[in-house]
Amino acid sequence: MRYFLHLGYDGSLYHGWQVQPNTLTVQRELDRCLSQVLRQPVYSLGSGRTDSGVHASHQVAHFDAEIPDTLDPETLLYRLNRALPRDIRVYAVHPVPDKANARFDAEARTYEYHVRLVPDPFTPAHALYLDRAPDLVAMNQAAGYLLGSRDFTSFSKVKGGEKHYVCVCYEAGWREVPGGLIFRIRANRFVRGMVRLVVGTLLTVGRGKLTPEEFKQILDDQSRIAASGAAPANGLFLARVEYPPELVPTEQLPAGMPYFVSR
């Protein structure tokens, strides 16, 4: 039977989501613990890859397994979270149709990038610290050019392996939070390295080294060499993965899950 598993993780110690030879990854640890708890080989497939050092507040993976009727969902979650490292937590597990796919059935994904403007010894692993506030108005003007169906070749890694670089961006913008800023971007899909390159170039706008119109020109030119460097991985979170309600009913998700799952 197929199941969807909802989880979050601190990516600081991991070389990304996807299994790699002789390397610690989130997927490797999840598969190891699922196999241990269920006493059968289990292999998961995530909604998308996160790079080395990137976090997830809400990631979704599917896996196939025979779970005995005697193992209720609460006990399964308890045993999984006991087995997993403390920086990986599972929120919910629920059955889905056999052909459901965590990657291809996702309708939208949201990433958030966290910036701190106040020194804080407790957040360096989870936010980029800036000692000077960037121009929020200019950055939001530039971010507005990302909306709609756009080709993101300019903001993709050279060897991303994608068949095309067109994404439909539904939301992109910065907002102030106590002590810092958060950039949120929501789209139907993301190409490899896209969010960190977008953030890095928007911060260049915020420092006054690019105008919003020059940012738009970089996007329109579809040239990777024009974009600024990528923002550091530590501030980036995969924050929400959305599915059709018939696939992931709201009642399947516990009230204690992070706010962005049920918004």
N, C-alpha and C positions, 0 to 999 in steps of 0.2 A: 504494500500500500504506500501511497505517496503522502508526504507531509510537508507543510511549510513550517519553518522555524524562524522566529523573530529574535534577533540578538543585537547587542551593542558591544563595543570593545574599545579599549585604549590601544591604539596602534603603535605606541612608542617603541616597544621592544620587538615588533614584528616587521618582517620584510614583505609587507603587504598582505592582501587577502589570499591570493591564489597559491596553491601548493607548488613548491619548487624543490628541486633536489638538494638535500643537505642544508636546508634553510628553515628557520622557524617562521611559520606563517599562521594566520588565524584559521584558515581553512584546514590546515594540517592538524592543529590542536582540536578543532571542532570534530573532525572525522575520527580522530583518535579517541576522544571521549564518548562520542556517540557509539562507536564500536565497542568500547569498554562497557558502557552502561547497558546496551541492548544485547551484548554478547553475540554479535554477528558483524561481518564487515559492512561498514556504512560509508558512503561517499556522497558528499553534498555538492550542490551547485549554487553559487551565490547570484544575487540579482545583478552584481557587477563587481569589478575589481576595485580595490583601493590600493594605492601605492604604499611603499614603505614609509612608515611613520604617520600615515593618515588614520584618523579615527572614524568610528561609526557610532552614532547614537541609535540608528535604526538600520540594520542590514537584514535582509531576508534570504534564506537559502532553502532549497528543497532537497529531500532525500527519500529514498525508498527503503522500507524496512518492514519486518513483521513484528509488530508490538503486541504482546499478549494482552488480552482483555483485563487481566489482573493488575496490569500496570496502568494506573490512572494518570491523567495529565499532571496533576499536582506532584505526584511522587516522581514522575519522569523528570519534571523541571528541577525538583529538589536534588535528585541524584546527578543530573547533568551539571548543575551549578556547583555541586560538591566536587565533581571530578575536574571541571574546567579550571584553568588558572584564574586568579581573582580579577584579571584585567579583561576577561571575556565573560559576559553574562547573557543568559538566555531568558527572554521575556515570556514567550508563548510558543507552543507547538500545537498544530491542528491539522486534521486530514484535509486533503484536497483531491480533486479528480486526478486520475492516473496520468493524464496528459498535461496537467498544470506545470508551468515552468516559471521558476522564480525570476529568471532573466527576461524571457521573451513576453511574459504576460504582464510585466510591470508597465503601467500607463504613464507614470511620471516619477522622477527622482528629484530630491532637493538636497543641495549641499549648502553648508554654512561655513564661512571663514571668520575666525575670531581674531580681533585685534585689541590689544590692551594699550591704553594711553597713560595708565597709572602703574608705577612699579608694583609688582605683586610676586612674592616668592613662591606662591602656590600654583601659579598658572603657566610657567614657562614651557611646560610640555604640551600645553593645549591652546596656546595663543601666541601670535606674533606681537612682540612689544615694540612700540614706536615712541621715541622720546619727544616727538612733535606731532600734533594733530594734523592730518591731511585735510585738504579742501573737500568737504563732504558734498557740497553743492556740485562742484565740477565732476567728482567721481560718479554721482548719481545721474548727471547729465550724460556722461559717457556710457554708463551702464544701460541707459535707455535705448541705445543703439543696438543692444544685443537682442531685444525682444523680437519675436516673430520667427519665421523660418529663415535661418541664416546659415551660410557656409562658414564653419569654424576652423578652416585649414590654418589660418594665422595663429590660432591658439591650440595647436595640437602638437604632440611629440612627433618628431620626424619619422620614427619607425613605429607608429601606432598600430599599423596593420588593419585599419578600418577600410571598408569598401567605399565609404563616402563620408564626408565631414559635415553634412547638413543636419542640424538639430533645430527643433522647434522650442524656443525659449519662452516660457510663460511668465516668468518673474525674474527680475534682476535688480538689486538695489542694496544700498547701505542704510543702516539705521543705527542710531545712538543707543547705547545701553550704559548702565552705570560703570564708569571706569574704562569705557572703550567703545568699539564699533563691531557690528556683525554685518557681513555681506551674505545675502541669501540669493541663490539662483536655483530656479526650478525649470526643468525641461523634460521633454520626452526621452532624451538620451544624451549622453556625454561622450565625447571622444577622449582618448587617452591624454592625460595631462592638461585638459582644457581649463578646469576651474583654477588651478594654481597659476597658469599663464594669464588667464583673464584677470585674476586678483593682482598679480604682479604688475601688469600693465595699467590697471586702474589706480594702483598706488602711485605709479609714476605720474599719472594725471594729477593725483592728489598732492604730489610734491611740486607741481607746477612745471614739470619737465616735458609734459605733453598736454595739448589742449584736448577737450572732448572731441572736437572735429578731427584732430589728428588720430585719436583713438578710433573713430569711425573709419578713417581712411585705412588704418592698419587692418581692420576687420574686412573692409571691402577688397583690399589688395590680395587677400588670400595667400600671403607670403609669410612663412614661419619666421624668417630672419628679422622681420620688422617689429615683432612683439618684444616687450621687456622680458627679463628673466622671470622664472617661476617663483611665486611666493613660497616660503618654507612650508614643509609638509605639516608641521606640528599644529598649525592653526586650523586645519581643514577637517571637517566632519561630514560624512554621509549622514544626513539628518532625517530623511524620510523616503520610504519607497511606497508608492501607491499602486493599488490593484483594483479591479472591478469589485464592487461590493458583494457580488455573488461568489467570488473566489475567496475574499478575506472579509467576512462579515464583522461588523464592529463588535458584536457580542463575543467573538472569538478572542478578542484582545483584552487583557486585564486592565482594570482602571488605573493601575499603578504604572503603566507604561509611560514613557516620556510624552510630553504634551503634543509633540508634532505628529505622533502616530494617529491620533484621533481627531485632529483639528478639521 
